[in-house]
Amino acid sequence: MYTILPLITLLLLFLLLSKPDQDWRISYLSSVLILGSIIAVGSEIMSLPSSLNFETVLIFWLLINLGLGIYYSILFKKKKIFLPLFNLPKVTILSKLILLGTGLIVLITGLVGIIAPPNNWDSMTYHMPRVMHWIQNQNLAHYPTYYSAQLVHPPFAEVAIMHLQILSGGDRFANWVQWLAMINSIIGVSLVAKELGAKEEGQLFASAFCASIPMGILQASSTQNDYVVAFWILCLAYYTLALVSKSHISYPTILAVASSLGLALYTKSSAYVFTFPFIVWICLSLWQKSKWKELHYVLIIIFIAGLFNWGHFLRNMELFGSPISAADYKEENQNSVYSLPTLISTVIRNLSAHVDIVRYFHLQNIITPINGKIEKLVYLIHERLLHLDPSDPRTTMPGYVFRINGLSFNEDVAINPYHYFLIITAIFGFVFQKKLRKNKFIFAYFVCLISGFLLFSVLLKIQPYSVRHHLNLFVLFSPFVAISYSVFLEKNFLKTMIFILIITCTPWLFNNQFRPLIGENSILKLPRNDIYFLQRKHLKNAYQESLEFLSRYNCTDIGLSLGWNVNLSKSIWEYPFWSLMSDISPDKKYKFFHLVNPENSTAKLIKEPPYDKESYCALIAVRASKDVPVEKNINNNSSWNKVWSKPPITILIKK
């Protein structure tokens, strides 16, 4: 019931910002941006006195809505409020079918997100555990943890989940943060397309293109953060266009640019790569207008964006010595060599990820899939021309052997072949269409997207999960593809292509590998607790039985020893302990604390308040088969009894 409060805030903001002569999408985008800012800034402020609890969060949203409601009633009495007009143009039957199809995509992904609990790998290891620790600690401060990803990564998506978790008392709405980001992106790309000059058909194309991205469909029902960051970068793109296309500088637009940038950086570190070209565009535009006179606006933008991230920066600096990364993530993610051959190598490997167009259209019985041939070509180019190994550890994630994957329904590695070929074709159309090339805004927007891709290739290593980061580009390319095709294609043919987009994406709606709607593992058939373990079914009994056993003891402060070897610990699932325990013993308030390896970078926090005073009466230990036994990691073995064990879990109780 209380989860509706942030949506009421969004509605009130939308009503307050609506104007009779303004497109409703502009008001909506501004409302979402303000809502995101309220969540980010409000959470950091409530975190300072450790007040992130139900009472404070509830009062926070009630006061926000009360203030907006009073302001709205005052303006309403003065007749200064205008109800938004959703003026839709006259559309053909095919256009109605396209709108219906887009709506069904949104509806089905939303249903999947609310029926299924969070259950992907990152949800289990760091997205949801960090949410639970924040709620337990009532602040966003760093804490001792076996997996530093819970701390070092920007927190916005999980902070938003935390508000829903606190207000609802569970994870029923946790997946909806990504789902709402998908909806906002579908609306946002149509607005950017309009700003670039697209007519109704082009705007419709942009929305359908965005809605039907396979990776986006799979992620929209998860707690990943790629769609959330894609939306904030899209906001930055729109407000950049709004800023550079006007002859005068508007402070509200400057504030919107700064907030979009700040929220993007506060959501995911990849935003540093994809937002940079838009900031350069703003700098060049201001320089062109007035030389040095207006460049101070850039400093204002950077300063405000920094304020959004200041708390997270300070927490990371204090623990890791860097505001945005820890040492182990640099080795895993950041290229260690920079040269023209290595740039060409990473560009080619990134471009080759989405080539499985044959299987996308189910033509493999007629045409041989081209993946193998493209992979051989990539290896040939590396060996004969670049003289590099395609799996070079300097530009490739350690231990990963490069290969071109086929179609997948796994949201970590899913590819988007049809959308990819539409983008490539649109780029060729752009090159050969003088009308498009001469439009300076379309040209600059295109340069920003290409620059973002090149920066991504320069800085980040190739991984099997690189395609997740590509979602930013697919969303941002939606308006560009729409404007390109609407110029050189006839209207009905354009709509037919959109219809094909919607029809061909349906397998990803129903066959999500981790949250399928059909088949043996359908989320419509399975109990909610079973869905947590769809990826690792063999773990379910051990988790369930261990917690049922532990619930019989009068012990609510529990230590977690989730692996001892740092590399092996990354595969340990923590979140099911939180979710299952609240289901098994809803009347007890359990607390979980991490027992970590002294070599872990967060171990020093155990010696600081409040963790230096934590004493747990039971210990849950999870060990991979190659890891050292838990008995070797306890300082005083004689004070603990091993009372229960079922691989990979062991329970110890204090004597």
N, C-alpha and C positions, 0 to 999 in steps of 0.2 A: 504493500500500500504506500509506504513512504518513498519508494523508488520513483514515484511519479513526480516528486518535488522538483528535481532538476529539469524534467520535461515541462513542468509549469513555468519554470524560470525561462526556458527557451521560448515558450509561447508568449509570455509577457514581453520579452525582449523583441520578439518578432512584431507584435502588435505596436509596440512603442516606436519601432524604427521604420514601420511601413509608411510610405508616402504615396499620394495619389498619382504622381507623375514618375514613379520609380518602379522598375521591374521588381516583383516580389522576391525574385531569387537573390537580388542584392541585399535586401533586408534580411532574408534568411541566412545568407552567408555571414553577414555582420553579426547576427544573433548567435550563431554557433561559435564564432570567434570570441565573442564576449563571454559566452558560457564556458568555453575552454579556459579563458583567462581567469575567470572566477574560480574554477576548480584548481588550477595550478597555483595561483597566488594564495587563495584561501587555505589550501592544504599546507603550504609552507608556513603560513602564519600560525595555523592551529597546531602545527608540529612543534613549534618553538617551546610552548609550555607543556608539551606532551598531552594535548587535549583532543587527539583524534579518536574520539569515542562516540558512541551512539548519541548521547545527550547533546554533546557539542555540535556534532555534524547535523543533527536534526534541527537544533536551534539556528545554526548557520543558514540552512536552506529556508527555514521558516522566515527568518529576518530578511533574507534576500528577496523572497517572494512578497513579503509584507511591504517592503519598501517599494518594489516595482509596482505592486498592486495599488498602493496609495498614489504613486506618481501617475499611474495610468488613469485612475479615477479623477484626479485633478484635471488632467488634460482632456479627459472625456467630457467633463462638465463644461470646459471652456471650448468644446467642439474643435479641439486641435488634434484629435485622433482620427485616423482614417483606416477603415478596414481594408486589408489587402485585397486587391482584385486579381483573381487568377484568370486572366484573359487568355484563353487558349484559342489559337487560330482554327479555322475550319479545316478539318482533317479528313483524309480519305479513309476507306475501309482498311487499306493496308497499313496506314499510319496508326489507326486505332488498334490493330492487331499488334503492331510494334510496341505501342504504349502498354497494351495488356501484357505482352510477353515480358517487357522490362519490369512491370509491376509484379508479375509472378515470380521472376527471379529474386526480387527483393523479398517477397512474402515467404517463399520456400526457404531461403537462407536464414531468414529471421526465425522461422519455426524450428529449423535444425538447431540454431543457436540457443533457443530456450528449452527445447526438449533434451538436448544432450548437454552434460556438464563439460567443463574444460577437460580435455583429455589428450592433447598432443604433448610431445616430448618436452618442449620448452615450458608449457603450462605446469607440468609435473615437477620440473627441476628448478625453475626460477620465477616465472611470471606470477603464479598463484602463491608459492611460498613467501615471496617478498610481501605480497598483500597481507598474508596472515601474520607475519612478524610485525608489520607496521601497526596492524590493528591490536595485536597483543601488547606492543610497546607503547602504543598511542602516539607514535611519532615516526618521522621518516629517517631518523638517525641510522647510521650504519651499525651493524651488529655482528658478532662472530658467526661465521657461516662456512660450511664445507665447500660452497660453490660461490665464488666471487661475482658471478654474473648477477646474482640477486642484489648486488650493491652497485656495481660500477656502471651499469647501463642506465641511460636516461629513463625517468620513471613515469612520464605523463599517462600513458595508456593504463598502467597498473594503478596509478593514483585514482583515475576515473573509475576503474573496477572496484577499488577500495571503497569509494563512496557508495556504490551500488551494493557492495557486500555488507557494509555497515547498516545501510538503510533497510535492506531486505532480510538480513540475518542469514544469508547463504549465497551460493554461487549461481543461482538460477539465472541471473541477468549478466553474468560476467562476460559472456560471449557477445553481448549486445554493443559493447564499445566499438568493436571492429565492424559490426553490422551497421551501426549508425554512421560510422566513417564511410562505409560503402554508399549508403543513401546520400550522404552529404557530397560525396565525390561525383555521383551520378548527376546531381543537381549542379554542382560546381563546374563540371566540364562543359555542360551546355551553356553556362554563363560565359566561360572563357571563349567558347566557340563564337558566341554572339559578339563578344568584345573584339574578336579577330575579324568579324565581318560575315559570319555564317548566317544564313537565313534559317527559317523554321526546320527545313529538312536536314540541314547541316547540324543544327543543334540537337535534333532527334537522333541523328547518326552518332554524335559524340556521346550522348547518354547511353545508347544501346551498346556502343563499342565498349564503354567503361563497365557497364553492368554485366557483360558477357565474358569478361576476361576469366579464363578457367582458374588461374591462381587466385584472383580476387574472390571468386565464388567460394572456393574452398576456405580461404582465410576469413571470409566475412562471418563465419560461424565459430570462430576460434578466439583465443586470447592473445594471438600474436599481435604485433604492433605495426606491421608493414602497411596496412591500409590506413591506420591512423596517421602515420607520418606522411603517407602519400597525400592525404587530404590537406594537411597543414601546408605542405609544399605547393599544392594546387591553389590554396588561398593566397600564398605569397605570389604565385604567378598571376593570379587575377588582379590583386592589388598593385602589383608592379605595372601591369598593363594600364590600370586606372590612373596610376601616378604619371607614367611617362607620356600618356596620350593627352593629358590636360596641359593647357598653357600656363596655369598657375598651380602652386603647391598648396594642397589642402592638409591641414594638420590631422583631421580624422583619417585621411588616407595614409599619412605617415605613420600614425599610431597603428593602423590596421596592418601595414607592412611589417612594422616592428613586432607586433603581437604574433603574426603568422610565422615570422622567422623564429621568435622566441619559443613558441609552442612546438615547432618542428624540431628544433635542437633539443628541447626538453622531452622529446618522444623517442628519438633514435639517432645514434651517432652518424648514420649514413646521410642524414639531413645536411651535415656540413658540406658534403660533396655536391648534392643536388641543388642546394640553395645558393651556393656561391656565385654561379653565373648570373642569377637574377639580381644579386646585389651589385655585381659589376655593371650590369645593364642600367641599373638605377644611377650609379656613379657617372657613367658615360652620358646618360641623358641629362643629368643635372649640369654636368660640365659643358655640354653642348648648348644648354639654355643660357647659362650665366657664368661660365668659368668657375671661379672659386666661391662666388657669392652664396650659392645654395648647397654646397657640399657639406655644410654643417648638419644638414638633415640626415646624412648618412651616419654621422656620429650619434645622432639622437636615436636612429634605428638600432644601431649596434648596442648602445647603452641600455635601451629598453629591453631588447632581446636578451641581453646579459642578465638583467634583473630577474627574468623568469628562471634562469638557470643558476643564479648565484648560490643558492642553498646547496644544490647538487654538486656544483663545482667545489665548494668549500669542503663538503663531506669527502669527496674523492681525493682532493689535495691532501687532506689530513691523513688519510689511510693509505692511498696508493701513490701519492706524490705527483699525480697528474689529474687535471680536471675532467678528462673525458675517457681515459683508458687505463688499464692495468698492464703490467709488463707481459703477462702471458697472452693477452689478447693481441698485442702488437705482433708477436711471433706467429700467431695463428692467422691473423687477418691482413696485416700490412705488408706490402711488397718491400723487399729489402734491397732491390736493385732497380735503377731507373735509367733506361736507355731507349732509343728508338726501336730496336728489335724486340725488347721485352714489351713495349707498348703495343706494337703490332701483334705480338703473341697474345696478350690478354684481350685485345679488341677482337681478334679472330675467334678466340675460344668463347668469349661472351656472346658474339653474334651467332655462333654455331649451336647455341643451346636450344633454340626453338624451331628446329628445322623439320620436325616429324609431322609434316603436313599430310603425308599419305595416310598414316594411321588416324589422324584427326578426322579425315573424311571417310574412314573405313574402306579405303581402296587397296588395302594390302593384298587382297586376293587377285587384283587386276594389275597393280603396279608395285614393283619392289620398293620397299621403304628406302629412303635415301640417307638414313642416318649413318649406315656403315660406310657409304661412299664419301660422305662429307667428313667423317672421322678420319678416313684414310688420307683425304686431301689435306686436312689440318696437320696430320703427322708429317706428310710429305713436304708441306710448306715449311714446317719447323726444321726438318732435317736438311733439306736442300737449300733453302733460301735464308732462313733465320739462324741456322746452326744452333738451335736450342732444343732442349727437351720439353715437350708439352706438359710434363709433370714436374718441371723444375721447381724445387722447394722454395726458391727465392721468390717465385711468383705464384705458387700453388700451396694450398693448405697442406701442412705436414701430414704425410701418410696417404694423401689422396692421389690416385692415378687418374689422369684426365681421360674422360670418355664422354661421348654424346649420348645422353639419356633419351629414351623414348617417352611416349605419353605416360602421364602418371596422375593418379587421383590422391596423391600425397601432397598436402599443402606446403611441405618443405621443399619439394623438388618439382612441382608441377610446371609445365611449360605451356606456352600460348601460341601454337604454330600459325593459326589463321590470322590472328591479330598481328603477329610478327610480319607475315607476308603482306598484309594490308599496309602496315607502316612502311615497309621497304618500297612498295609500289607507290605509296603517297609521296615518299621522298623523291622518287624518279619523276612523278608528276609535278612536284614542286620545282624541280630543276628545269623542266622543259616548259613550264607555264610562266610566261613573262608576267602575266597579271599577278601571280602570287609572289614572284621574286621581287617585284617592284613595290609591294606593300611592306614598308619598313618594319611594321609591328609583327607581321607574320614572319618575316625574315629574322628579326631579332629573337622572337620566341623560339624559332627553329634552332638558331645558333645556341641558345641557352640549353636546349635539350641535348644537342650533340655535344656541347662542352661538358655538361653533366655526365654524359656517358663516358667521354674520354677521361675525365677526372676520376671517375669510378674505376676505369681500367688501369689508369696510372697508379692509383694508390692502393687498391685492394686486391688481395690474392684471389685466384680462381678457387671456388669451392663447389661441392655439389649443391650447396644452398644459395649460390650466387643469384639464382633465378628469383629468389624471394625479394632481393633488392631491386630486381628489374621491374617489379610491380609499380614502383614510383614512375618509371619511364613509360610504361604502358598507359597508366592513368593520365600522365601529362601529355602523351602523344594523342590522346583521344580527340581533343579539339583540332589539332593539326591535321590528323587524318580526315576528320569531318570536313574541314574547310577545303582541303585539297581535292577530295572526291566530289564535293558539291560543285566545284568549278568545272571539272572536265567529264562529269557523268550526268546523264539525263535523270530527272527526278525519280521516275518509276523504277529505273534500273538501280538507282541509289537505294531506294527503299527495299528493293528485293535483296540487295546485299546485306542490309541491316537485318532483314528477316532471317537470312541464312545464319548470321551471327547468333541470333537468339535461339534458333532451332538447334544448331550444332553444339551449343554449350550445355544442353540439358543433361548429358551424362554426368557432368560434374555437379549438377544439382542433386542427383539421386545416389551417386556412387562414391561420395566422399569416403576415402579409405578408413578414416577414423570415426566418422559420424554418418554412416550410410542410412538412407531412408528405405532402401529395398535390400533383399537378400537375407542370408542367414543371420548376419550381425546387425540387422536393422535396429536403429535406436527406438523404433516404435514397438519393438518386441522385448527388448532387454530391460531389466531393472536398471535404474539410474546408476547404482553403485557398480554394476558390471561394466558400464560404458567407460568408466575411468580407465579400465584395464584392457580396452580393445586392442591396443598396440602390444601389450605384454600380458596376455591372459594367464600365463603361468605364475604371475605374482599375486593374483587376486586372493587365493586361499591363504597364503602366508600372511599377507597384510590383514585380512579380515580376522583370521584366527588369533594372530598375535595381539590385536587390539581387544578382541573379546576376552582373551585371557587376562590382559592387563587391567581391564575395566573391573575385575573382581577385587583388585587391591585398592586399599584406601590411599591412593597416590595420584596426585594430579599434576605435580611438577615433574616433567619427564625430560631426560636428556636424550639427544639424538646423536648417534655416532654414525654418520652416513658416509662410510668409506674413509680410509686413511690415506691412501695414495691419491694425490691431487688429480692425476689424469683419470683414474678409475672412478673417482667421486662424481664426475660429470654425468655419469650414467645412472646415478641413484635417484629414484623418485621420492620426493618428500611430501608433496601435496596430499596424496591419499591418506597419510596419517592424520592430517588435520580434518579432512572432509569425512572420513569414515568414523573417526573418534566422536565427532559431534553427532553423528547419526546413531552410534552404538550407545553412547552415554550422554544424551542431550541435557540431563539435569546437572551434570558436573562441568565445571569450567577448567579445562585442561590448559596447561602451559607447556610449550616445547622450547628447549634450549639446545644449542649445538655444542658438541664436544669436538674440537677441531685439532688437526695436526699442528704441532708447534711451528712447523715450517710454513704453514698457511699464513698469508699476509694479514688475515683478520684475527690471528691468534692473540695479538697484543691487546685486543679489546677485552679479552677475558679478565685481564688484570685491572680493568678500569670499571668504575661504577656505571651502571648498576650490575654488570655481569660478574663482578668479582664477589658478589654476595649470593649469587644463585646457587642453590643446593637442590639437586633432584634426587628423588627417592627411587626412581626406576630409570633404566637405560635401555633404549631401543637401538640396537646395532644392526646395520645393514652392510654386508660385505660381498663384494664380487669374489669369484672363486680364486682369483690371483692375488687378492689383497691379503694383508696380514690379519690374523684373528683379532677380535675385539679385546681378548684377555691381555694382549701385549700392549694395549694402548691405555690401560687403566693404571694409574700411579700406584694404587694400593689394592691389589687383587683380593686381599683377604677381607676387605670390607664389602665385597659384592658376591652375591650368589647367582649363578647361572640357573634360571628357573624354567626357561622355555626356549626351544629352538626349532626352526623349520627354515631351511635354506630359502632365501639368503638372510633371514632375520633371526636374531638372538635377543632374548630379553634377560636383563640382569636386574636384581632387586637388592637394595642395600640391606645388609644384615641388621 
